[in-house]
Amino acid sequence: MVLIVELAILALLASASAAHADTMVVALADSVTTVLNNVRNWIMGILAGLATVFLSIGGVRYVMGGGDPGEVEKAKTAFKSAGWGYGLAALAPLVVEILKGIVGA
């Protein structure tokens, strides 16, 4: 059994040394500007998605709370969190423009 494992390891090492060095790296982004724009789009999408989740949770808590002051307060907190999320999503392009200025893109 040990001999089979050793032979398999030797075969893997022998095949790994015969690998070609002609690998070509293909970049998906043309420039730093493209990368930063993609980062901006991802940040905006994630923040807007999370804000929508918090808005939905707040709405459900408010409706299902039935006037309970504790639940209404939790709903208001969720609404505030959603507002922060939408605000940060709206500011994401500004942050990326600042990063572009720092990087020089």
Phi and psi in radians as a Rosetta constraint file:
Dihedral C 1 N 2 CA 2 C 2 CIRCULARHARMONIC -1.137 0.35
Dihedral N 2 CA 2 C 2 N 3 CIRCULARHARMONIC -0.635 0.35
Dihedral C 2 N 3 CA 3 C 3 CIRCULARHARMONIC -1.112 0.35
Dihedral N 3 CA 3 C 3 N 4 CIRCULARHARMONIC -0.665 0.35
Dihedral C 3 N 4 CA 4 C 4 CIRCULARHARMONIC -1.169 0.35
Dihedral N 4 CA 4 C 4 N 5 CIRCULARHARMONIC -0.724 0.35
Dihedral C 4 N 5 CA 5 C 5 CIRCULARHARMONIC -1.130 0.35
Dihedral N 5 CA 5 C 5 N 6 CIRCULARHARMONIC -0.741 0.35
Dihedral C 5 N 6 CA 6 C 6 CIRCULARHARMONIC -1.120 0.35
Dihedral N 6 CA 6 C 6 N 7 CIRCULARHARMONIC -0.693 0.35
Dihedral C 6 N 7 CA 7 C 7 CIRCULARHARMONIC -1.170 0.35
Dihedral N 7 CA 7 C 7 N 8 CIRCULARHARMONIC -0.646 0.35
Dihedral C 7 N 8 CA 8 C 8 CIRCULARHARMONIC -1.155 0.35
Dihedral N 8 CA 8 C 8 N 9 CIRCULARHARMONIC -0.717 0.35
Dihedral C 8 N 9 CA 9 C 9 CIRCULARHARMONIC -1.133 0.35
Dihedral N 9 CA 9 C 9 N 10 CIRCULARHARMONIC -0.743 0.35
Dihedral C 9 N 10 CA 10 C 10 CIRCULARHARMONIC -1.089 0.35
Dihedral N 10 CA 10 C 10 N 11 CIRCULARHARMONIC -0.689 0.35
Dihedral C 10 N 11 CA 11 C 11 CIRCULARHARMONIC -1.143 0.35
Dihedral N 11 CA 11 C 11 N 12 CIRCULARHARMONIC -0.713 0.35
Dihedral C 11 N 12 CA 12 C 12 CIRCULARHARMONIC -1.136 0.35
Dihedral N 12 CA 12 C 12 N 13 CIRCULARHARMONIC -0.723 0.35
Dihedral C 12 N 13 CA 13 C 13 CIRCULARHARMONIC -1.169 0.35
Dihedral N 13 CA 13 C 13 N 14 CIRCULARHARMONIC -0.655 0.35
Dihedral C 13 N 14 CA 14 C 14 CIRCULARHARMONIC -1.182 0.35
Dihedral N 14 CA 14 C 14 N 15 CIRCULARHARMONIC -0.681 0.35
Dihedral C 14 N 15 CA 15 C 15 CIRCULARHARMONIC -1.295 0.35
Dihedral N 15 CA 15 C 15 N 16 CIRCULARHARMONIC -0.516 0.35
Dihedral C 15 N 16 CA 16 C 16 CIRCULARHARMONIC -1.227 0.35
Dihedral N 16 CA 16 C 16 N 17 CIRCULARHARMONIC -0.593 0.35
Dihedral C 16 N 17 CA 17 C 17 CIRCULARHARMONIC -1.276 0.35
Dihedral N 17 CA 17 C 17 N 18 CIRCULARHARMONIC -0.323 0.35
Dihedral C 17 N 18 CA 18 C 18 CIRCULARHARMONIC -1.593 0.35
Dihedral N 18 CA 18 C 18 N 19 CIRCULARHARMONIC 0.188 0.35
Dihedral C 18 N 19 CA 19 C 19 CIRCULARHARMONIC -1.203 0.35
Dihedral N 19 CA 19 C 19 N 20 CIRCULARHARMONIC 2.579 0.35
Dihedral C 19 N 20 CA 20 C 20 CIRCULARHARMONIC -1.436 0.35
Dihedral N 20 CA 20 C 20 N 21 CIRCULARHARMONIC 2.554 0.35
Dihedral C 20 N 21 CA 21 C 21 CIRCULARHARMONIC -1.651 0.35
Dihedral N 21 CA 21 C 21 N 22 CIRCULARHARMONIC 0.210 0.35
Dihedral C 21 N 22 CA 22 C 22 CIRCULARHARMONIC -1.579 0.35
Dihedral N 22 CA 22 C 22 N 23 CIRCULARHARMONIC 0.533 0.35
Dihedral C 22 N 23 CA 23 C 23 CIRCULARHARMONIC -1.255 0.35
Dihedral N 23 CA 23 C 23 N 24 CIRCULARHARMONIC 2.450 0.35
Dihedral C 23 N 24 CA 24 C 24 CIRCULARHARMONIC -1.979 0.35
Dihedral N 24 CA 24 C 24 N 25 CIRCULARHARMONIC 2.234 0.35
Dihedral C 24 N 25 CA 25 C 25 CIRCULARHARMONIC -1.605 0.35
Dihedral N 25 CA 25 C 25 N 26 CIRCULARHARMONIC 2.162 0.35
Dihedral C 25 N 26 CA 26 C 26 CIRCULARHARMONIC -1.893 0.35
Dihedral N 26 CA 26 C 26 N 27 CIRCULARHARMONIC 2.010 0.35
Dihedral C 26 N 27 CA 27 C 27 CIRCULARHARMONIC -1.483 0.35
Dihedral N 27 CA 27 C 27 N 28 CIRCULARHARMONIC 2.336 0.35
Dihedral C 27 N 28 CA 28 C 28 CIRCULARHARMONIC -1.421 0.35
Dihedral N 28 CA 28 C 28 N 29 CIRCULARHARMONIC -0.442 0.35
Dihedral C 28 N 29 CA 29 C 29 CIRCULARHARMONIC -1.800 0.35
Dihedral N 29 CA 29 C 29 N 30 CIRCULARHARMONIC 2.393 0.35
Dihedral C 29 N 30 CA 30 C 30 CIRCULARHARMONIC -1.362 0.35
Dihedral N 30 CA 30 C 30 N 31 CIRCULARHARMONIC -0.574 0.35
Dihedral C 30 N 31 CA 31 C 31 CIRCULARHARMONIC -2.648 0.35
Dihedral N 31 CA 31 C 31 N 32 CIRCULARHARMONIC 3.064 0.35
Dihedral C 31 N 32 CA 32 C 32 CIRCULARHARMONIC -1.151 0.35
Dihedral N 32 CA 32 C 32 N 33 CIRCULARHARMONIC -0.583 0.35
Dihedral C 32 N 33 CA 33 C 33 CIRCULARHARMONIC -1.066 0.35
Dihedral N 33 CA 33 C 33 N 34 CIRCULARHARMONIC -0.727 0.35
Dihedral C 33 N 34 CA 34 C 34 CIRCULARHARMONIC -1.108 0.35
Dihedral N 34 CA 34 C 34 N 35 CIRCULARHARMONIC -0.731 0.35
Dihedral C 34 N 35 CA 35 C 35 CIRCULARHARMONIC -1.101 0.35
Dihedral N 35 CA 35 C 35 N 36 CIRCULARHARMONIC -0.792 0.35
Dihedral C 35 N 36 CA 36 C 36 CIRCULARHARMONIC -1.162 0.35
Dihedral N 36 CA 36 C 36 N 37 CIRCULARHARMONIC -0.626 0.35
Dihedral C 36 N 37 CA 37 C 37 CIRCULARHARMONIC -1.141 0.35
Dihedral N 37 CA 37 C 37 N 38 CIRCULARHARMONIC -0.675 0.35
Dihedral C 37 N 38 CA 38 C 38 CIRCULARHARMONIC -1.149 0.35
Dihedral N 38 CA 38 C 38 N 39 CIRCULARHARMONIC -0.698 0.35
Dihedral C 38 N 39 CA 39 C 39 CIRCULARHARMONIC -1.088 0.35
Dihedral N 39 CA 39 C 39 N 40 CIRCULARHARMONIC -0.755 0.35
Dihedral C 39 N 40 CA 40 C 40 CIRCULARHARMONIC -1.035 0.35
Dihedral N 40 CA 40 C 40 N 41 CIRCULARHARMONIC -0.800 0.35
Dihedral C 40 N 41 CA 41 C 41 CIRCULARHARMONIC -1.093 0.35
Dihedral N 41 CA 41 C 41 N 42 CIRCULARHARMONIC -0.714 0.35
Dihedral C 41 N 42 CA 42 C 42 CIRCULARHARMONIC -1.140 0.35
Dihedral N 42 CA 42 C 42 N 43 CIRCULARHARMONIC -0.779 0.35
Dihedral C 42 N 43 CA 43 C 43 CIRCULARHARMONIC -1.073 0.35
Dihedral N 43 CA 43 C 43 N 44 CIRCULARHARMONIC -0.796 0.35
Dihedral C 43 N 44 CA 44 C 44 CIRCULARHARMONIC -1.087 0.35
Dihedral N 44 CA 44 C 44 N 45 CIRCULARHARMONIC -0.737 0.35
Dihedral C 44 N 45 CA 45 C 45 CIRCULARHARMONIC -1.134 0.35
Dihedral N 45 CA 45 C 45 N 46 CIRCULARHARMONIC -0.772 0.35
Dihedral C 45 N 46 CA 46 C 46 CIRCULARHARMONIC -1.150 0.35
Dihedral N 46 CA 46 C 46 N 47 CIRCULARHARMONIC -0.803 0.35
Dihedral C 46 N 47 CA 47 C 47 CIRCULARHARMONIC -1.132 0.35
Dihedral N 47 CA 47 C 47 N 48 CIRCULARHARMONIC -0.734 0.35
Dihedral C 47 N 48 CA 48 C 48 CIRCULARHARMONIC -1.157 0.35
Dihedral N 48 CA 48 C 48 N 49 CIRCULARHARMONIC -0.655 0.35
Dihedral C 48 N 49 CA 49 C 49 CIRCULARHARMONIC -1.132 0.35
Dihedral N 49 CA 49 C 49 N 50 CIRCULARHARMONIC -0.792 0.35
Dihedral C 49 N 50 CA 50 C 50 CIRCULARHARMONIC -1.140 0.35
Dihedral N 50 CA 50 C 50 N 51 CIRCULARHARMONIC -0.678 0.35
Dihedral C 50 N 51 CA 51 C 51 CIRCULARHARMONIC -1.104 0.35
Dihedral N 51 CA 51 C 51 N 52 CIRCULARHARMONIC -0.667 0.35
Dihedral C 51 N 52 CA 52 C 52 CIRCULARHARMONIC -1.147 0.35
Dihedral N 52 CA 52 C 52 N 53 CIRCULARHARMONIC -0.666 0.35
Dihedral C 52 N 53 CA 53 C 53 CIRCULARHARMONIC -1.092 0.35
Dihedral N 53 CA 53 C 53 N 54 CIRCULARHARMONIC -0.801 0.35
Dihedral C 53 N 54 CA 54 C 54 CIRCULARHARMONIC -1.131 0.35
Dihedral N 54 CA 54 C 54 N 55 CIRCULARHARMONIC -0.650 0.35
Dihedral C 54 N 55 CA 55 C 55 CIRCULARHARMONIC -1.105 0.35
Dihedral N 55 CA 55 C 55 N 56 CIRCULARHARMONIC -0.733 0.35
Dihedral C 55 N 56 CA 56 C 56 CIRCULARHARMONIC -1.140 0.35
Dihedral N 56 CA 56 C 56 N 57 CIRCULARHARMONIC -0.765 0.35
Dihedral C 56 N 57 CA 57 C 57 CIRCULARHARMONIC -1.085 0.35
Dihedral N 57 CA 57 C 57 N 58 CIRCULARHARMONIC -0.751 0.35
Dihedral C 57 N 58 CA 58 C 58 CIRCULARHARMONIC -1.085 0.35
Dihedral N 58 CA 58 C 58 N 59 CIRCULARHARMONIC -0.722 0.35
Dihedral C 58 N 59 CA 59 C 59 CIRCULARHARMONIC -1.119 0.35
Dihedral N 59 CA 59 C 59 N 60 CIRCULARHARMONIC -0.748 0.35
Dihedral C 59 N 60 CA 60 C 60 CIRCULARHARMONIC -1.141 0.35
Dihedral N 60 CA 60 C 60 N 61 CIRCULARHARMONIC -0.740 0.35
Dihedral C 60 N 61 CA 61 C 61 CIRCULARHARMONIC -1.112 0.35
Dihedral N 61 CA 61 C 61 N 62 CIRCULARHARMONIC -0.684 0.35
Dihedral C 61 N 62 CA 62 C 62 CIRCULARHARMONIC -1.158 0.35
Dihedral N 62 CA 62 C 62 N 63 CIRCULARHARMONIC -0.745 0.35
Dihedral C 62 N 63 CA 63 C 63 CIRCULARHARMONIC -1.261 0.35
Dihedral N 63 CA 63 C 63 N 64 CIRCULARHARMONIC -0.742 0.35
Dihedral C 63 N 64 CA 64 C 64 CIRCULARHARMONIC -1.428 0.35
Dihedral N 64 CA 64 C 64 N 65 CIRCULARHARMONIC -0.203 0.35
Dihedral C 64 N 65 CA 65 C 65 CIRCULARHARMONIC -1.161 0.35
Dihedral N 65 CA 65 C 65 N 66 CIRCULARHARMONIC -0.499 0.35
Dihedral C 65 N 66 CA 66 C 66 CIRCULARHARMONIC 1.102 0.35
Dihedral N 66 CA 66 C 66 N 67 CIRCULARHARMONIC 0.553 0.35
Dihedral C 66 N 67 CA 67 C 67 CIRCULARHARMONIC 1.523 0.35
Dihedral N 67 CA 67 C 67 N 68 CIRCULARHARMONIC 0.012 0.35
Dihedral C 67 N 68 CA 68 C 68 CIRCULARHARMONIC -1.168 0.35
Dihedral N 68 CA 68 C 68 N 69 CIRCULARHARMONIC 2.133 0.35
Dihedral C 68 N 69 CA 69 C 69 CIRCULARHARMONIC -1.053 0.35
Dihedral N 69 CA 69 C 69 N 70 CIRCULARHARMONIC -0.590 0.35
Dihedral C 69 N 70 CA 70 C 70 CIRCULARHARMONIC -1.139 0.35
Dihedral N 70 CA 70 C 70 N 71 CIRCULARHARMONIC -0.770 0.35
Dihedral C 70 N 71 CA 71 C 71 CIRCULARHARMONIC -1.222 0.35
Dihedral N 71 CA 71 C 71 N 72 CIRCULARHARMONIC -0.647 0.35
Dihedral C 71 N 72 CA 72 C 72 CIRCULARHARMONIC -1.125 0.35
Dihedral N 72 CA 72 C 72 N 73 CIRCULARHARMONIC -0.689 0.35
Dihedral C 72 N 73 CA 73 C 73 CIRCULARHARMONIC -1.157 0.35
Dihedral N 73 CA 73 C 73 N 74 CIRCULARHARMONIC -0.680 0.35
Dihedral C 73 N 74 CA 74 C 74 CIRCULARHARMONIC -1.135 0.35
Dihedral N 74 CA 74 C 74 N 75 CIRCULARHARMONIC -0.652 0.35
Dihedral C 74 N 75 CA 75 C 75 CIRCULARHARMONIC -1.139 0.35
Dihedral N 75 CA 75 C 75 N 76 CIRCULARHARMONIC -0.722 0.35
Dihedral C 75 N 76 CA 76 C 76 CIRCULARHARMONIC -1.127 0.35
Dihedral N 76 CA 76 C 76 N 77 CIRCULARHARMONIC -0.663 0.35
Dihedral C 76 N 77 CA 77 C 77 CIRCULARHARMONIC -1.112 0.35
Dihedral N 77 CA 77 C 77 N 78 CIRCULARHARMONIC -0.703 0.35
Dihedral C 77 N 78 CA 78 C 78 CIRCULARHARMONIC -1.148 0.35
Dihedral N 78 CA 78 C 78 N 79 CIRCULARHARMONIC -0.669 0.35
Dihedral C 78 N 79 CA 79 C 79 CIRCULARHARMONIC -1.114 0.35
Dihedral N 79 CA 79 C 79 N 80 CIRCULARHARMONIC -0.714 0.35
Dihedral C 79 N 80 CA 80 C 80 CIRCULARHARMONIC -1.118 0.35
Dihedral N 80 CA 80 C 80 N 81 CIRCULARHARMONIC -0.714 0.35
Dihedral C 80 N 81 CA 81 C 81 CIRCULARHARMONIC -1.105 0.35
Dihedral N 81 CA 81 C 81 N 82 CIRCULARHARMONIC -0.688 0.35
Dihedral C 81 N 82 CA 82 C 82 CIRCULARHARMONIC -1.121 0.35
Dihedral N 82 CA 82 C 82 N 83 CIRCULARHARMONIC -0.703 0.35
Dihedral C 82 N 83 CA 83 C 83 CIRCULARHARMONIC -1.079 0.35
Dihedral N 83 CA 83 C 83 N 84 CIRCULARHARMONIC -0.743 0.35
Dihedral C 83 N 84 CA 84 C 84 CIRCULARHARMONIC -1.091 0.35
Dihedral N 84 CA 84 C 84 N 85 CIRCULARHARMONIC -0.716 0.35
Dihedral C 84 N 85 CA 85 C 85 CIRCULARHARMONIC -1.110 0.35
Dihedral N 85 CA 85 C 85 N 86 CIRCULARHARMONIC -0.781 0.35
Dihedral C 85 N 86 CA 86 C 86 CIRCULARHARMONIC -1.152 0.35
Dihedral N 86 CA 86 C 86 N 87 CIRCULARHARMONIC -0.662 0.35
Dihedral C 86 N 87 CA 87 C 87 CIRCULARHARMONIC -1.113 0.35
Dihedral N 87 CA 87 C 87 N 88 CIRCULARHARMONIC -0.766 0.35
Dihedral C 87 N 88 CA 88 C 88 CIRCULARHARMONIC -1.169 0.35
Dihedral N 88 CA 88 C 88 N 89 CIRCULARHARMONIC -0.620 0.35
Dihedral C 88 N 89 CA 89 C 89 CIRCULARHARMONIC -1.131 0.35
Dihedral N 89 CA 89 C 89 N 90 CIRCULARHARMONIC -0.635 0.35
Dihedral C 89 N 90 CA 90 C 90 CIRCULARHARMONIC -1.237 0.35
Dihedral N 90 CA 90 C 90 N 91 CIRCULARHARMONIC -0.495 0.35
Dihedral C 90 N 91 CA 91 C 91 CIRCULARHARMONIC -1.506 0.35
Dihedral N 91 CA 91 C 91 N 92 CIRCULARHARMONIC -0.148 0.35
Dihedral C 91 N 92 CA 92 C 92 CIRCULARHARMONIC -0.997 0.35
Dihedral N 92 CA 92 C 92 N 93 CIRCULARHARMONIC -0.733 0.35
Dihedral C 92 N 93 CA 93 C 93 CIRCULARHARMONIC -1.068 0.35
Dihedral N 93 CA 93 C 93 N 94 CIRCULARHARMONIC -0.625 0.35
Dihedral C 93 N 94 CA 94 C 94 CIRCULARHARMONIC -1.134 0.35
Dihedral N 94 CA 94 C 94 N 95 CIRCULARHARMONIC -0.739 0.35
Dihedral C 94 N 95 CA 95 C 95 CIRCULARHARMONIC -1.085 0.35
Dihedral N 95 CA 95 C 95 N 96 CIRCULARHARMONIC -0.724 0.35
Dihedral C 95 N 96 CA 96 C 96 CIRCULARHARMONIC -1.186 0.35
Dihedral N 96 CA 96 C 96 N 97 CIRCULARHARMONIC -0.636 0.35
Dihedral C 96 N 97 CA 97 C 97 CIRCULARHARMONIC -1.126 0.35
Dihedral N 97 CA 97 C 97 N 98 CIRCULARHARMONIC -0.662 0.35
Dihedral C 97 N 98 CA 98 C 98 CIRCULARHARMONIC -1.130 0.35
Dihedral N 98 CA 98 C 98 N 99 CIRCULARHARMONIC -0.745 0.35
Dihedral C 98 N 99 CA 99 C 99 CIRCULARHARMONIC -1.087 0.35
Dihedral N 99 CA 99 C 99 N 100 CIRCULARHARMONIC -0.681 0.35
Dihedral C 99 N 100 CA 100 C 100 CIRCULARHARMONIC -1.088 0.35
Dihedral N 100 CA 100 C 100 N 101 CIRCULARHARMONIC -0.702 0.35
Dihedral C 100 N 101 CA 101 C 101 CIRCULARHARMONIC -1.131 0.35
Dihedral N 101 CA 101 C 101 N 102 CIRCULARHARMONIC -0.665 0.35
Dihedral C 101 N 102 CA 102 C 102 CIRCULARHARMONIC -1.210 0.35
Dihedral N 102 CA 102 C 102 N 103 CIRCULARHARMONIC -0.765 0.35
Dihedral C 102 N 103 CA 103 C 103 CIRCULARHARMONIC -1.305 0.35
Dihedral N 103 CA 103 C 103 N 104 CIRCULARHARMONIC -0.514 0.35
Dihedral C 103 N 104 CA 104 C 104 CIRCULARHARMONIC 1.590 0.35
Dihedral N 104 CA 104 C 104 N 105 CIRCULARHARMONIC 0.452 0.35
